Amino acid sequence: MPWYELEIQETKALIESDKTKRRNYGLRKIRVFWSLDMAFLVSYAF
């Protein structure tokens, strides 16, 4: 396998891991906002 093939594969792997990281970050943000919303609704209801 030539060296540039290896480089391409490494770059692809980096991009993939970056994508999953970003997706997890987005999900975490949504979860935080959702729990804050629920807390606000509960405190507003009672």
C-alpha positions in Angstrom: 0.0 0.0 0.0 1.5 3.4 -1.0 2.0 6.0 1.6 -0.7 8.4 0.1 -3.3 5.6 0.4 -2.5 5.5 4.1 -2.8 9.2 4.4 -6.2 9.2 2.7 -7.5 6.4 5.0 -6.2 8.3 8.1 -7.9 11.5 6.9 -11.2 9.6 6.3 -11.0 8.1 9.8 -10.4 11.6 11.3 -13.3 13.1 9.5 -15.6 10.2 10.6 -14.6 10.5 14.2 -15.1 14.3 14.0 -18.6 13.8 12.6 -19.6 11.4 15.4 -18.1 13.9 17.9 -20.2 16.7 16.5 -23.3 14.6 16.4 -22.9 13.6 20.0 -22.3 17.2 21.0 -25.5 18.2 19.2 -27.5 15.5 20.9 -26.1 16.6 24.3 -27.1 20.2 23.6 -30.6 19.1 22.7 -30.9 17.0 25.8 -29.7 19.9 28.0 -32.2 22.3 26.5 -35.0 19.7 26.7 -34.4 19.1 30.4 -34.2 22.9 31.1 -37.5 23.3 29.2 -39.1 20.5 31.2 -37.9 22.0 34.5 -39.3 25.4 33.5 -42.7 23.9 32.5 -42.9 21.9 35.7 -42.1 25.0 37.9 -44.5 27.1 35.8 -47.3 24.5 36.1 -47.2 24.2 39.9 
